[in-house]
């Protein structure tokens, strides 16, 4: 097999793995917050049969702990796996990640308490940290600069396609179980989508076995953070400044995401919708809306050989939407606002990864991707814990701002919004396009 055909096969299989894992994990998303509330004892029947509001803010600490557990383990593993993949090869690390995904998927079905669920989420963080920074470096290895934006956009599209298909499958499996066996065993009903997750993780493991082993064209390998520090000192000042700004940007965006996601889960369950099937529909619509903007933006950034303007456009549209979120009061507005956010966000995400890969050479690309994930994940950990505290304290409250009464949910959402405005300014001022795309 020629190198070109091998590279195309590597790209195809990586995209399929991304799609399969995306479908499996998004299948559990509609029921996941309700399962946490059920395991804690706040929810004692099927959520759609509950009278009155579900007191979801009483589970805010657990939501934050689950996200933090995932990221606490993902962050250091991501940095380590990138460097290790530069030495041992991308396929080995991706395969190990798929095996761990499979074990944790079935583990989530078997556990019967919140602590067990947190442990499984932590192990899932290990799988994620091993797999996805390496997969992104692998994609950069098998593509040329002229096609890299499109390739990474296709990679993100497969994840988004998983977000389109998965929630519907998860909600359908949940409703099918309830329809056949009735509402009595509500806890088992909420767990049924994890069977889908486990089966698809097994399929992804088989696909990983078929990945070609792509040997990097250069084999200089360093040691994580110390190597990055050394590389930054050797790079041209503009490039080094750009890498540093991207890392700072990653910490800030992770912090904002941790706060926003924790607040959004609780807010949606408590104020907007009780039925997991409706949550599944919302995720499906959001994922569907993001598909075209993800690919078109990647294609345009390749066509015009520019990355930064598209990333800035994504930031400038998505950031203001965060400030609107605590005012959503019905399913239609919830879906509309999140669709706008996802469409804007999906423009910048793949292009940022392409830009990052082109600022440095292939020999340290895995390490650079891994360390970027380390900074982002560290921000998410702090943000998730801060968000859970802010939601627990302010969700039941009403605030008075210049004579206008506001829900206490504005505190976490607006704090996240302010942080993203700051990261946008940092990116605009300090990140430059590379003079030579690598």
Secondary structure, 3 states (H helix, E strand, C coil): CCHHHHHHHHHHHHHHHHHHHHHHHHHCHHHHHHHHHHHHCCCCCCHHHCCCCCCHHHHHHHHHHHHHHHHHHHHHHHHHHHHHHHHHCHHHHHHHHHHHHHHHHHHHHHCCCHHHHHHHHHHHHHHHHHHHHHHHHHHHHCCCHHHHHHHHHHHHHHHHHHHHHHHHHHHHHHHHHHHHHCCCCHHHHHHCHHHHHHHHHHHHHHHHHCCCCCCCCCCCCCCCHHHHHHHHHHCCHHHHHHHHHHHHHHHHHHHHHHHHHHHHHHHHHHHHCCCHHHHHHHHHHHHHHHHHHHHHHHHHHHHCCCCHHHHHHHHHHHHHHHHHHHHCCCHHHHHHHHHHHHHHHHHHHHHHHHHHHHCCCHHHHHHHHHHHHHHHHHHHHHHHHHHHHHHHHHCCCEEEECCEEEECCHHHHHHHHHHHHHHHHHHHHHCCCCCCCC
